Amino acid sequence: MEHGTLGKNIEDVQKNNQASILHVLSRCRGVLSRKQLSDLVGLTPATVTNIVRDLMEAGYIMETGFLSGKRGRRAVGLAINPEGFYVLGVRLSRSTIACRIFNPYAEVLNSKTAAIAAFEQTERVLEQMLDCMEAVVEESGVGSKVQAIGLSTPGPLNLKEGKIAYLHGATDWRDVPIKDLVYERFRVPTIVEHDANAAALAEYTFGKLAENQDLIYVAVGRGIGVGVVLEGEIHHGSQGTAGLLGHVSVDYNGPECDCGGTGCLTNYASSKAFLRRMEELGLGPAKNLEDYVALAHSGHDLVRQEVERAAFFTGVAVASAVNLLGCNVVIFGDEMTWFGPLWFDKAKETLLSRLAPNIAKGVEVRLSAFGQESFLLGTAAIAMECVYQNPVTKVDEKELNQ
């Protein structure tokens, strides 16, 4: 075996061991001793001690003082350092750009949001996004410690190339190299993810889920997408396009969609379709979605009827997704959930009524725990995972022989 190859393998092992320790400390969200870390990650105490030393020198973890309740030699607690590094989370939607600087505990250090005036102007929107990102980093004062960027966008995406493949109803948004544009500006690792996947990961990482739960996050906004987490991992599919629920047909004789299909769910149940429907019924076009939410809450019969119609189509499509994937948690989020119980109850009722009874009783259906912040929390989780997989420390080959 060539020496160069050996060196590469040693570095990989070192990175994997560092990542294991960082993951355990991150997931416990508390304090552990070196002995507890050794037991949890399956490494010798000596190896853990050496890796902890490197991670402490790099600022990723810190000692918290002696642990109570220990006899004999008292153990020193270890935890993720809240000021050790930061990540930048970005959500690009069709109406806004939202940027957050997060610490390793997903706490927001600084935030900035900008409205998009004309989404169809691709170059202008992208430049506005980069400027917003730059501003939030500069204002935070921790620019040198931002180690990764997580970016969520509508899709479908070309994940291998970091491109927005195309956006429904936006002809200029095709093959947009958004990952390269961000990396060229900031020169830190950048991960692009579909917005529904980011939200699903937020619910899985930061939400209150029991062990061994697989989930579907259904984002019902101006488009409709599904994020799927199976056995703790985002399910992308071999083409990276899993979760395009908005382009599942709910009416085979329905209108043609620009995806090439007919009767696609997004043309019946998205917030964009709802606003178009309101205009067709003579209740627009001046009003925005918030206005219709207020009308629905005030008891406007026609608006309430149409809200339930949109929720019905959503429930029908999601039932098919549950039958296909076998997930036991369904979480709804994004703009159409602003209608509250009127929309949610109908979507839930329709979904469960279209599942076999033995399946329905095992499915939990709920609203997002984080609202619109789920998309940004997901970008934080994605960026943190990148940091933990690639911590910036010195590699000492001797430590592997402990």
Buried (B, 14 or more C-beta within 10 A) or exposed (E): EEEEEEEEEBEEBBBEBBBBBBBBBBEBEEBBBBEBBBBBBEBEEEBBBBBBBBBBEBBBBBBBEEBEEEEEEEBBBBBBBEEBBBBBBBBBBBBBBBBBBBBBEBEBBBBBEBEBEEBBEBEEBBEBBBBBBBBBBEBBEBBEBBBBBBBBBBBBBBBEBBBBBBBBBBEEBEEBBBBBBBBEBBEBBBBBBBBBBBBBBBBBBBBEBEEEBBBBBBBBBBBBBBBBBBEEEBBBEEEBBBBBBBBBBBBEEBEEBBBEBBBBBBBBBBBBBBBBBBEEEEBBEEBEBEBBBEBBEEEBEEBBEBBBBBBBBBBBBBBBBBEEBEBBBBBBBBBBBBBEEBBBEBBBBBBBEBBEEEBBEEBEBBBBBBEBBBBBBBBBBBBBBBBBBBBEBEBEEEBBEE
